[in-house]
Every structure is written in C-alpha cells, then in structure tokens.
Amino acid sequence: MPKCSNLAPIQSRFRWYSILALGVLAGVAAVTAARAANEGYAQLTFSGVLSHAPCKLDIASAHQRVDFQSIPVKNFYDYDTTSRRTIIIRVLNCTFKHSQRLDVRFYGDEDGDQPGLLAVTGAARGFAIMLTNEQGQLLRINQDKVSIALQPGNNEIRVFASLKGANDAVKNKTIRMGDFHSTASFVLRYP
C-alpha cells in the first residue's frame, strides 16, 4: 500500500499542469479578445415568424420613413392640416389558400389632445399626425383598420399621413416650431 508521501510528487505535477493549463487558456482568451478588438466584432441576430399568410410583406414596405420636410407654422392657422404624404404597403406573391382579405392596423402613442392621432415628440408642439384611408376617413391609431380585397399576385394598400393642428393651438396660434419625430408600427392580418 503506497504511503501519502509518495503522492506528493504527483500532486505537485498536477498543480503545475493545472496552472500551465490555466495560463494557456488565459493566453488564448487574451489573443481572441485582442483579435476581436483589432479585426472588429460582429453579432448576428436571427428572428422570424412562421405563418400561413397568403402574401409576403415587401421588405421596402416594412421600414419606411415619411419626411414632412419644413412646414411653415402659418399653414396650420390657414388650413388646419398640412398636405398629405402617401404611405404604400405592398404585399407580394399572394395566393388564396386561407384568406382573400387583408386588414392593416397602425399602432403607436396616441396624442393627448387629439384622440386617435399619433403623438409627436421633439421641440415642436400643438399638432399630431393624422392617418387617413384613400377615401379621406380617419384611421384612429390603435383602433381602426384599413382593409382590401386581395388579388392574385402583388397588392398595395395606400394610407395617407398629414399633420393636424390641435384646436386650441390653432385658435390661439400657439403651435411651437421645431423638429418633431414619431414612430408607428403596423400589423397585417388575414381574416
């Protein structure tokens, strides 16, 4: 039977190998981190949705920027609303296994002074973004939807955005100038 004193050289070598292994791992980690710092770091995020939707949303429709550009404040006092900007949502390669209709609903922060309109942030105040359908009817944010009958192939939904002055701000001529921003999302539904 071996004595405990015979294990001392083995334990010593084990500690030495453990320290050596930790040192090598630390070195590899440092080289990897340095290489990542020198060559750039990238991350990929994957996501998606599996569905039985009869159409595919055009990627250009999914991320749109509506630029109202520079608008004179007097336009609100003269006309109450600004000229409208067209938003086109395209759906592609439509087939009809499940649905022949498409509903689109818009979501965002509702304006406190003008219910149903999309609130804006930034320095400018006294107005909100109004969405309407092709017939000029208000599409209340978070509530109303626009619907179309789908045709085989590609289809479009047109929605219009304009700026509408709040009644008190127009009446008292207190619309504040400056930059403004807002974000809305939309959801496609095939009922």
N, CA and C of each residue as an Amber inpcrd file, in Angstrom:
protein
   573
   0.8440000  -1.1640000   0.0000000   0.0000000   0.0000000   0.0000000
   0.8940000   1.2340000   0.0000000   0.6440000   2.2080000  -0.9630000
   1.5090000   3.3800000  -1.0420000   1.2540000   4.3180000   0.1150000
   2.3030000   5.0110000   0.4900000   2.1940000   5.9830000   1.5620000
   1.8100000   7.3360000   0.9770000   1.2660000   8.2050000   1.8040000
   0.8500000   9.5360000   1.3620000   2.0240000  10.3400000   0.8480000
   3.2180000  10.0910000   1.3730000   4.3870000  10.8560000   0.9350000
   4.7060000  10.5620000  -0.5210000   4.3300000   9.3720000  -1.0430000
   4.5720000   9.0430000  -2.4490000   3.6550000   9.8440000  -3.3790000
   2.5440000  10.3910000  -2.8860000   1.6060000  11.1620000  -3.7090000
   2.0470000  12.6110000  -3.8760000   2.9330000  13.0950000  -3.0850000
   3.3540000  14.4960000  -3.1350000   3.8920000  14.8830000  -4.5040000
   4.7830000  14.0720000  -5.1460000   5.2670000  14.4690000  -6.4760000
   4.1360000  14.4970000  -7.5130000   3.1660000  13.6010000  -7.4010000
   2.0510000  13.5620000  -8.3500000   1.1730000  14.7910000  -8.1560000
   0.8980000  15.1220000  -6.8970000   0.0780000  16.3010000  -6.6140000
   0.7890000  17.5660000  -7.0770000   2.0800000  17.6240000  -6.8940000
   2.8560000  18.7860000  -7.3160000   2.7950000  18.9400000  -8.8310000
   2.9860000  17.8000000  -9.5600000   2.9090000  17.8570000 -11.0260000
   1.5000000  18.2310000 -11.4750000   0.4680000  17.7290000 -10.7950000
  -0.9130000  18.0400000 -11.1500000  -1.1750000  19.5370000 -11.0020000
  -0.6860000  20.1210000  -9.8970000  -0.8410000  21.5600000  -9.6920000
  -0.1240000  22.3320000 -10.7910000   1.0850000  21.8730000 -11.1240000
   1.8700000  22.5550000 -12.1500000   1.1550000  22.4900000 -13.4950000
   0.6210000  21.3060000 -13.8660000  -0.1230000  21.1640000 -15.1200000
  -1.4030000  22.0050000 -15.0920000  -2.0660000  22.0550000 -13.9450000
  -3.2820000  22.8610000 -13.8220000  -2.9730000  24.3340000 -14.0230000
  -1.9060000  24.8010000 -13.3950000  -1.5010000  26.2040000 -13.5480000
  -1.1060000  26.4780000 -14.9920000  -0.3690000  25.5520000 -15.6120000
   0.0340000  25.7030000 -17.0070000  -1.2000000  25.7500000 -17.9160000
  -2.1670000  24.8580000 -17.6760000  -3.3830000  24.8270000 -18.4950000
  -4.1750000  26.1210000 -18.3420000  -4.2990000  26.6190000 -17.1150000
  -4.9960000  27.8830000 -16.8990000  -4.2810000  29.0320000 -17.5980000
  -2.9640000  29.0180000 -17.5580000  -2.1850000  30.0570000 -18.2430000
  -2.3950000  30.0210000 -19.7430000  -2.3980000  28.8190000 -20.3170000
  -2.6220000  28.6830000 -21.7650000  -4.0230000  29.1770000 -22.1200000
  -5.0310000  28.7760000 -21.3370000  -6.4000000  29.2190000 -21.6000000
  -6.5270000  30.7320000 -21.4950000  -5.8890000  31.3270000 -20.5020000
  -5.9270000  32.7820000 -20.3570000  -5.2610000  33.4520000 -21.5480000
  -4.1630000  32.8850000 -22.0200000  -3.4770000  33.4370000 -23.1880000
  -4.3310000  33.3540000 -24.4350000  -4.9800000  32.2130000 -24.6330000
  -5.8650000  32.0510000 -25.7910000  -7.0100000  33.0570000 -25.7100000
  -7.5840000  33.2290000 -24.5320000  -8.6790000  34.1850000 -24.3660000
  -8.2030000  35.5970000 -24.6550000  -7.0060000  35.9500000 -24.2000000
  -6.4650000  37.2870000 -24.4460000  -6.2110000  37.5090000 -25.9280000
  -5.6510000  36.5000000 -26.6120000  -5.3940000  36.6170000 -28.0530000
  -6.7110000  36.7440000 -28.8080000  -7.7040000  35.9450000 -28.4170000
  -9.0130000  36.0120000 -29.0660000  -9.6410000  37.3840000 -28.8610000
  -9.5690000  37.9050000 -27.6410000 -10.1240000  39.2270000 -27.3640000
  -9.3750000  40.3010000 -28.1390000  -8.0580000  40.1940000 -28.1970000
  -7.2650000  41.1760000 -28.9410000  -7.5870000  41.1010000 -30.4230000
  -7.7130000  39.8930000 -30.9470000  -8.0410000  39.7250000 -32.3640000
  -9.4200000  40.3280000 -32.6460000 -10.3800000  40.0960000 -31.7480000
 -11.7120000  40.6620000 -31.9370000 -11.6540000  42.1800000 -31.9110000
 -10.8090000  42.7390000 -31.0290000 -10.6870000  44.1880000 -30.9510000
 -10.0210000  44.7460000 -32.2000000  -9.0310000  44.0280000 -32.7420000
  -8.3100000  44.5150000 -33.9110000  -9.0660000  44.2750000 -35.2080000
  -9.8140000  43.2070000 -35.3050000 -10.4700000  42.8480000 -36.5540000
 -11.9430000  43.2390000 -36.5720000 -12.4710000  43.7560000 -35.5060000
 -13.8800000  44.1160000 -35.4330000 -14.6880000  43.0270000 -34.7720000
 -15.7940000  43.4290000 -34.2500000 -16.6790000  42.4990000 -33.5600000
 -18.0320000  42.5730000 -34.2390000 -18.6340000  41.4630000 -34.4720000
 -19.9450000  41.4400000 -35.1090000 -20.8490000  40.4610000 -34.3910000
 -22.1170000  40.7350000 -34.4750000 -23.0980000  39.8500000 -33.8620000
 -24.2570000  39.6970000 -34.8350000 -24.7310000  38.5090000 -34.9960000
 -25.8850000  38.2400000 -35.8400000 -27.0630000  37.8920000 -34.9490000
 -28.2120000  38.4700000 -35.2460000 -29.4300000  38.1490000 -34.5280000
 -30.4220000  37.5950000 -35.5390000 -30.9800000  36.4680000 -35.2390000
 -31.9080000  35.8190000 -36.1570000 -33.3010000  35.8230000 -35.5530000
 -34.2830000  36.0910000 -36.3890000 -35.6670000  36.0280000 -35.9370000
 -36.5630000  35.8210000 -37.1440000 -37.8000000  35.5870000 -36.9030000
 -38.7540000  35.4040000 -37.9850000 -40.0700000  34.9100000 -37.4380000
 -41.0030000  34.7270000 -38.3220000 -42.3170000  34.2320000 -37.9500000
 -42.7540000  33.2320000 -39.0090000 -43.1760000  32.0920000 -38.5770000
 -43.7600000  31.1210000 -39.4970000 -45.2640000  31.3200000 -39.4800000
 -45.8430000  31.4380000 -40.6490000 -47.2810000  31.6580000 -40.7110000
 -47.8480000  31.0510000 -41.9820000 -49.1400000  31.1030000 -42.0910000
 -49.7960000  30.6420000 -43.3080000 -50.3290000  31.8380000 -44.0970000
 -49.6750000  32.9820000 -43.9810000 -50.1130000  34.1940000 -44.6650000
 -50.1330000  33.9790000 -46.1720000 -51.1880000  34.4410000 -46.8230000
 -51.2790000  34.2500000 -48.2670000 -50.3680000  35.1790000 -49.0640000
 -49.7740000  36.1760000 -48.4120000 -48.9000000  37.1320000 -49.1000000
 -47.6250000  37.3370000 -48.2890000 -46.6180000  37.8740000 -48.9510000
 -45.3590000  38.2160000 -48.2870000 -45.2400000  39.7360000 -48.2690000
 -44.9390000  40.3100000 -47.1030000 -44.7520000  41.7500000 -46.9910000
 -43.4780000  42.1550000 -47.7140000 -43.5710000  43.1340000 -48.5960000
 -42.4070000  43.6770000 -49.2890000 -41.4940000  44.3230000 -48.2500000
 -40.2310000  43.9580000 -48.2540000 -39.2910000  44.4490000 -47.2390000
 -39.1820000  45.9690000 -47.2630000 -39.3250000  46.5950000 -48.4310000
 -39.2780000  48.0580000 -48.5130000 -40.4810000  48.6870000 -47.8140000
 -41.5870000  47.9740000 -47.7310000 -42.7740000  48.4840000 -47.0460000
 -42.6510000  48.3760000 -45.5330000 -41.8280000  47.4580000 -45.0780000
 -41.7210000  47.1980000 -43.6420000 -40.9990000  48.3090000 -42.8970000
 -40.0990000  49.0190000 -43.5580000 -39.3040000  50.0740000 -42.9080000
 -39.3660000  51.3260000 -43.7690000 -40.3090000  52.1940000 -43.4680000
 -40.4850000  53.4090000 -44.2550000 -40.2060000  54.6410000 -43.4100000
 -39.7620000  55.6690000 -44.0930000 -39.5320000  56.9660000 -43.4510000
 -40.4120000  57.9820000 -44.1730000 -41.2620000  58.6560000 -43.4380000
 -42.1390000  59.6790000 -44.0050000 -41.5790000  61.0300000 -43.5800000
 -41.0880000  61.7960000 -44.5400000 -40.4520000  63.0820000 -44.2520000
 -41.4040000  64.2130000 -44.6160000 -41.8450000  64.9540000 -43.6250000
 -42.7210000  66.0940000 -43.8730000 -41.9260000  67.3340000 -44.2850000
 -40.6200000  67.2650000 -44.1770000 -39.7230000  68.3650000 -44.5200000
 -40.0590000  69.5960000 -43.6930000 -39.7820000  70.7750000 -44.2210000
 -40.0120000  72.0220000 -43.4930000 -41.4120000  72.5500000 -43.8100000
 -42.2030000  72.7520000 -42.7840000 -43.5850000  73.2120000 -42.9520000
 -43.7550000  74.5360000 -42.2120000 -44.1940000  75.5820000 -42.9020000
 -44.4400000  76.8550000 -42.2170000 -45.5740000  76.7180000 -41.1980000
 -45.3950000  77.2910000 -40.0220000 -46.4070000  77.2150000 -38.9690000
 -47.7170000  77.8370000 -39.4420000 -47.6470000  78.8640000 -40.2790000
 -48.8710000  79.5340000 -40.7420000 -49.8080000  78.5890000 -41.4940000
 -49.2540000  77.4950000 -42.0550000 -50.1140000  76.5230000 -42.7450000
 -51.1690000  75.9390000 -41.8100000 -50.8050000  75.7370000 -40.5460000
 -51.7730000  75.2120000 -39.5750000 -52.8890000  76.2320000 -39.3370000
 -52.5150000  77.5100000 -39.2710000 -53.5050000  78.5460000 -39.0000000
 -54.4070000  78.8010000 -40.2080000 -53.8750000  78.6080000 -41.4100000
 -54.6590000  78.8340000 -42.6310000 -55.5140000  77.6290000 -43.0140000
 -54.9840000  76.4130000 -42.8070000 -55.6530000  75.2190000 -43.3380000
 -55.9600000  74.1400000 -42.3060000 -55.4970000  74.2570000 -41.0840000
 -55.7200000  73.2790000 -40.0190000 -54.8770000  72.0130000 -40.1910000
 -54.6890000  71.5450000 -41.4350000 -53.8460000  70.3690000 -41.6820000
 -52.8450000  70.6900000 -42.7840000 -51.8010000  69.8860000 -42.8520000
 -50.7970000  70.0450000 -43.9050000 -51.1570000  69.1450000 -45.0810000
 -50.4210000  69.2960000 -46.1670000 -50.6220000  68.3800000 -47.2920000
 -50.2410000  66.9760000 -46.8410000 -50.8410000  66.0020000 -47.4730000
 -50.6370000  64.6310000 -47.0120000 -49.4880000  63.9530000 -47.7450000
 -48.9060000  62.9850000 -47.0480000 -47.8410000  62.1540000 -47.6030000
 -48.3980000  60.7450000 -47.7700000 -48.0150000  60.1040000 -48.8630000
 -48.5340000  58.7710000 -49.1670000 -47.6420000  57.6900000 -48.5710000
 -48.2620000  56.7340000 -47.9230000 -47.5820000  55.5490000 -47.4020000
 -48.1270000  54.3650000 -48.1960000 -47.2400000  53.6190000 -48.8350000
 -47.6660000  52.4630000 -49.6250000 -47.1470000  51.1970000 -48.9600000
 -48.0580000  50.2900000 -48.6740000 -47.7010000  48.9870000 -48.1110000
 -47.9680000  47.9550000 -49.1980000 -46.9050000  47.2710000 -49.6100000
 -47.0220000  46.2780000 -50.6810000 -46.9280000  44.8670000 -50.0980000
 -47.8040000  44.0120000 -50.5870000 -47.7160000  42.5900000 -50.2740000
 -47.5390000  41.8540000 -51.5950000 -46.6910000  40.8380000 -51.5800000
 -46.2600000  40.1810000 -52.8090000 -46.6720000  38.7140000 -52.8530000
 -46.7460000  38.2020000 -54.0610000 -46.9650000  36.7670000 -54.3070000
 -48.1770000  36.2120000 -53.5640000 -49.2880000  36.9090000 -53.6280000
 -50.4920000  36.4930000 -52.9000000 -51.1380000  35.2670000 -53.5470000
 -51.4440000  34.3000000 -52.7210000 -52.1930000  33.1090000 -53.1280000
 -53.3460000  32.9510000 -52.1530000 -54.3220000  32.1360000 -52.4850000
 -55.5410000  32.1140000 -51.6810000 -55.8770000  30.7500000 -51.1170000
 -55.0850000  30.2690000 -50.1980000 -55.4100000  29.0190000 -49.5200000
 -56.2930000  29.2800000 -48.3040000 -56.1290000  30.4510000 -47.6720000
 -56.8500000  30.7150000 -46.4290000 -57.7060000  31.9760000 -46.4680000
 -57.1860000  33.0700000 -46.9900000 -57.8960000  34.3390000 -46.8930000
 -57.7920000  35.1130000 -48.1970000 -58.8130000  35.9030000 -48.4620000
 -58.7900000  36.7580000 -49.6430000 -58.9280000  38.2210000 -49.2620000
 -58.6970000  38.5270000 -47.9870000 -58.7740000  39.8940000 -47.4920000
 -57.5500000  40.2000000 -46.6550000 -57.2030000  41.4690000 -46.6050000
 -56.0740000  41.9150000 -45.7940000 -56.5130000  43.1160000 -44.9760000
 -56.2860000  43.0640000 -43.6690000 -56.5310000  44.1900000 -42.7710000
 -55.1860000  44.7040000 -42.2790000 -55.0520000  46.0220000 -42.2010000
 -53.8420000  46.6500000 -41.6630000 -54.2670000  47.5980000 -40.5550000
 -53.6560000  47.4370000 -39.3870000 -53.9300000  48.3160000 -38.2500000
 -52.6160000  48.9520000 -37.8050000 -52.6810000  50.2480000 -37.4820000
 -51.5000000  51.0040000 -37.0650000 -51.5060000  51.1920000 -35.5530000
 -50.3120000  51.0910000 -34.9750000 -50.1450000  51.2180000 -33.5300000
 -49.0860000  52.2670000 -33.2200000 -49.2990000  53.0010000 -32.1290000
 -48.3290000  53.9990000 -31.6970000 -48.8670000  54.7480000 -30.4920000
 -48.1430000  55.7900000 -30.0830000 -48.5630000  56.6100000 -28.9470000
 -49.6280000  57.5960000 -29.4090000 -50.7840000  57.5250000 -28.7780000
 -51.8910000  58.4080000 -29.1380000 -51.6710000  59.7950000 -28.5450000
 -52.0030000  60.8210000 -29.3110000 -51.8570000  62.2020000 -28.8590000
 -52.8450000  62.4930000 -27.7300000 -52.3900000  63.2000000 -26.7080000
 -53.2450000  63.5100000 -25.5660000 -54.3290000  64.5240000 -25.8750000
 -54.0700000  65.4590000 -26.7950000 -55.0480000  66.4950000 -27.1310000
 -55.9780000  66.0950000 -28.2710000 -55.5280000  65.1760000 -29.1090000
 -56.3180000  64.7790000 -30.2740000 -56.4220000  63.2520000 -30.3190000
 -57.3990000  62.6950000 -29.6270000 -57.5410000  61.2380000 -29.5960000
 -57.6470000  60.6590000 -31.0080000 -56.9730000  59.5220000 -31.1900000
 -56.9760000  58.8540000 -32.4820000 -55.8220000  59.2480000 -33.3760000
 -55.1290000  60.3320000 -33.0320000 -53.9880000  60.7880000 -33.8220000
 -52.6920000  60.3600000 -33.1530000 -51.6480000  60.2620000 -33.9390000
 -50.3440000  59.8090000 -33.4700000 -49.5790000  60.9730000 -32.8520000
 -49.1290000  60.8000000 -31.6160000 -48.3930000  61.8470000 -30.9070000
 -47.0120000  62.0540000 -31.5220000 -46.4970000  63.2780000 -31.3830000
 -45.1410000  63.5940000 -31.8290000 -44.3010000  63.9650000 -30.6180000
 -42.9970000  63.7810000 -30.7480000 -42.0470000  64.2110000 -29.7290000
 -41.0800000  65.1820000 -30.3850000 -40.3360000  65.9100000 -29.5750000
 -39.3850000  66.8830000 -30.0900000 -39.7440000  68.2710000 -29.5960000
 -39.1080000  69.2820000 -30.1700000 -39.3250000  70.6610000 -29.7440000
 -40.6800000  71.2030000 -30.2050000 -41.1450000  70.7830000 -31.3610000
 -42.4100000  71.2860000 -31.9050000 -43.5870000  70.7440000 -31.0980000
 -44.6260000  71.5730000 -30.9550000 -45.8050000  71.1830000 -30.1650000
 -47.0740000  71.7540000 -30.7910000 -48.2220000  71.1770000 -30.4210000
 -49.5120000  71.7140000 -30.8250000 -50.1320000  71.0330000 -32.0250000
 -49.6140000  69.8910000 -32.4150000 -50.1550000  69.1560000 -33.5590000
 -49.8550000  67.6780000 -33.3850000 -50.4520000  66.8650000 -34.2370000
 -50.2310000  65.4190000 -34.2100000 -50.3200000  64.9040000 -35.6460000
 -49.9910000  63.6290000 -35.8220000 -50.0280000  63.0110000 -37.1470000
 -51.3660000  62.2980000 -37.3230000 -52.0310000  62.6280000 -38.4360000
 -53.3300000  62.0430000 -38.7450000 -53.1630000  61.0630000 -39.9060000
 -53.6350000  59.8350000 -39.7220000 -53.6260000  58.8310000 -40.7880000
 -55.0350000  58.7140000 -41.3600000 -55.1260000  58.6520000 -42.6960000
 -56.4220000  58.5050000 -43.3530000 -56.3280000  57.4340000 -44.4350000
 -57.4800000  56.8880000 -44.8010000 -57.5210000  55.9200000 -45.8960000
 -57.6840000  56.6700000 -47.2220000 -57.8430000  55.9310000 -48.3140000
 -57.9440000  56.5640000 -49.6340000 -59.1910000  57.4300000 -49.7780000
 -60.2170000  57.1610000 -48.9980000 -61.4370000  57.9600000 -49.0450000
 -61.3600000  59.1850000 -48.1230000 -60.2360000  59.3640000 -47.4380000
 -60.0640000  60.5070000 -46.5470000 -60.6090000  60.2900000 -45.1510000
 -61.0310000  59.0740000 -44.8280000 -61.5680000  58.7830000 -43.5000000
 -60.4240000  58.5560000 -42.5140000 -60.5980000  59.0830000 -41.3200000
 -59.5970000  58.9560000 -40.2650000 -59.3820000  57.4940000 -39.8910000
 -58.1200000  57.1050000 -39.7760000 -57.7390000  55.7950000 -39.2350000
 -57.1840000  56.0560000 -37.8390000 -58.0040000  55.8610000 -36.8300000
 -57.5670000  56.1330000 -35.4600000 -56.4710000  55.1540000 -35.0610000
 -55.3920000  55.7110000 -34.5330000 -54.2420000  54.9090000 -34.1180000
 -54.6900000  53.9230000 -33.0390000 -54.2150000  52.6980000 -33.1060000
 -54.5080000  51.6110000 -32.1610000 -55.9480000  51.0970000 -32.2420000
 -56.7570000  51.5990000 -33.1700000 -58.1670000  51.2110000 -33.2050000
 -58.6350000  50.7730000 -34.5840000 -58.6180000  51.6910000 -35.5350000
 -59.2050000  51.4230000 -36.8480000 -58.2540000  50.6450000 -37.7400000
 -58.8390000  50.0240000 -38.7500000 -58.0390000  49.2700000 -39.7090000
 -58.4590000  49.6780000 -41.1110000 -57.5690000  49.4530000 -42.0390000
 -57.8830000  49.6250000 -43.4470000 -57.8680000  48.2300000 -44.0530000
 -58.8510000  47.9290000 -44.9050000 -58.9900000  46.5850000 -45.4730000
 -59.0160000  46.6550000 -46.9920000 -58.4640000  45.6240000 -47.6120000
 -58.5770000  45.4940000 -49.0640000 -58.9070000  44.0470000 -49.4060000
 -59.5470000  43.8820000 -50.5570000 -59.7500000  42.5430000 -51.1200000
 -58.4920000  42.2110000 -51.9080000 -57.9020000  41.0820000 -51.6190000
 -56.6570000  40.6920000 -52.2820000 -56.9170000  40.1480000 -53.6820000
 -55.9940000  40.4420000 -54.5700000 -55.9870000  39.8880000 -55.9190000
 -54.7950000  38.9390000 -56.0050000 -54.8280000  37.9330000 -56.8560000
 -53.6500000  37.0670000 -57.0170000 -52.4440000  37.8970000 -57.4630000
 -51.2850000  37.5980000 -56.9020000 -50.0600000  38.3290000 -57.2540000
 -49.7220000  39.3880000 -56.2280000 -49.4140000  40.6030000 -56.6980000
 -48.9860000  41.6940000 -55.8200000 -50.1360000  42.6650000 -55.5690000
 -50.1860000  43.2150000 -54.3500000 -51.2400000  44.1480000 -53.9540000
 -50.6300000  45.3110000 -53.1900000 -51.3610000  46.4490000 -53.1730000
 -50.9180000  47.6380000 -52.4400000 -52.0480000  48.1720000 -51.5760000
 -51.6620000  48.6880000 -50.4230000 -52.5800000  49.4550000 -49.5870000
 -51.9800000  50.8460000 -49.4760000 -52.8000000  51.8560000 -49.7220000
 -52.3460000  53.2470000 -49.6040000 -52.9990000  53.8790000 -48.3850000
 -52.1620000  54.5020000 -47.5860000 -52.5980000  55.2380000 -46.4110000
 -51.9290000  56.6040000 -46.5070000 -52.5760000  57.6120000 -45.9620000
 -52.0480000  58.9670000 -46.0720000 -51.8030000  59.5500000 -44.6870000
 -50.7140000  60.2900000 -44.5640000 -50.3500000  60.9320000 -43.3020000
 -50.2900000  62.4380000 -43.5210000 -50.8590000  63.1750000 -42.5870000
 -50.7570000  64.6340000 -42.6030000 -50.6370000  65.1040000 -41.1590000
 -50.2390000  66.3380000 -40.9940000 -50.1360000  66.9220000 -39.6620000
 -51.4010000  67.7290000 -39.4100000 -51.9850000  67.5560000 -38.2370000
 -53.2080000  68.2850000 -37.8920000 -52.9770000  69.0630000 -36.6110000
 -53.2510000  70.3640000 -36.6860000 -53.1020000  71.2190000 -35.5180000
 -54.1890000  70.9600000 -34.4960000 -53.8190000  71.0100000 -33.2250000
 -54.8040000  70.8690000 -32.1490000 -55.7020000  72.1060000 -32.1570000
 -56.9900000  71.9220000 -31.8960000 -57.9510000  73.0280000 -31.9880000
 -57.5230000  74.2530000 -31.1920000 -57.1680000  74.0800000 -29.9170000
 -56.7650000  75.2190000 -29.0850000 -55.4860000  75.8620000 -29.5980000
 -54.5330000  75.0480000 -30.0310000 -53.2610000  75.5900000 -30.5270000
 -53.4680000  76.3770000 -31.8160000 -54.3950000  75.9360000 -32.6610000
 -54.6930000  76.6750000 -33.8960000 -55.4420000  77.9600000 -33.5590000
 -56.4600000  77.8450000 -32.7190000 -57.2820000  79.0060000 -32.3490000
 -56.4490000  80.0940000 -31.6700000 -55.5680000  79.6840000 -30.7590000
 -54.7480000  80.6450000 -30.0070000 -53.4050000  80.9420000 -30.6680000
 -53.1600000  80.3150000 -31.8160000 -51.8970000  80.4850000 -32.5610000
 -50.6860000  80.2260000 -31.6590000 -50.7260000  79.0440000 -31.0020000
 -49.6480000  78.6810000 -30.0750000 -48.8820000  77.4410000 -30.5160000
 -48.9540000  77.0980000 -31.7850000 -48.1690000  75.9580000 -32.2680000
 -46.7000000  76.3440000 -32.1950000 -45.9160000  75.4730000 -31.5660000
 -44.4920000  75.7550000 -31.3640000 -43.6700000  75.1380000 -32.4910000
 -42.7460000  75.9390000 -33.0300000 -41.8720000  75.4760000 -34.1070000
 -40.7560000  74.5980000 -33.5530000 -40.1480000  73.8100000 -34.4220000
 -39.0150000  72.9660000 -34.0590000 -39.1060000  71.6220000 -34.7490000
 -38.1640000  70.7790000 -34.4090000 -38.1660000  69.4430000 -35.0130000
 -39.1780000  68.5580000 -34.2900000 -39.5990000  67.5030000 -34.9730000
 -40.5250000  66.5490000 -34.3620000 -40.2640000  65.1660000 -34.9340000
 -40.6600000  64.1620000 -34.1570000 -40.4700000  62.7600000 -34.5310000
 -41.6620000  61.9570000 -34.0220000 -41.8720000  60.8340000 -34.6490000
 -42.8790000  59.9020000 -34.1710000 -42.6110000  58.5410000 -34.7990000
 -43.0820000  57.5120000 -34.1470000 -42.9210000  56.1560000 -34.6670000
 -44.2470000  55.4190000 -34.5450000 -44.5900000  54.7320000 -35.6030000
 -45.7820000  53.8830000 -35.5940000 -45.3960000  52.5350000 -36.1750000
 -46.1220000  51.5230000 -35.8070000 -45.9310000  50.2050000 -36.4090000
 -47.2710000  49.7750000 -36.9980000 -47.2300000  48.7920000 -37.8620000
 -48.4810000  48.2770000 -38.3990000 -48.4460000  46.7630000 -38.3970000
 -49.6280000  46.1830000 -38.3060000 -49.7790000  44.7330000 -38.2690000
 -50.7010000  44.3270000 -39.4120000 -50.2620000  43.3230000 -40.1570000
 -51.0760000  42.7570000 -41.2300000 -51.8690000  41.5850000 -40.6680000
 -53.1270000  41.5130000 -41.0250000 -53.9640000  40.3980000 -40.5730000
 -54.7840000  39.9080000 -41.7550000 -54.8280000  38.6160000 -41.9060000
 -55.6030000  37.9890000 -42.9760000 -56.7880000  37.2720000 -42.3350000
 -57.9510000  37.9600000 -42.2220000 -59.0980000  37.3630000 -41.5140000
 -59.7580000  36.2400000 -42.3020000
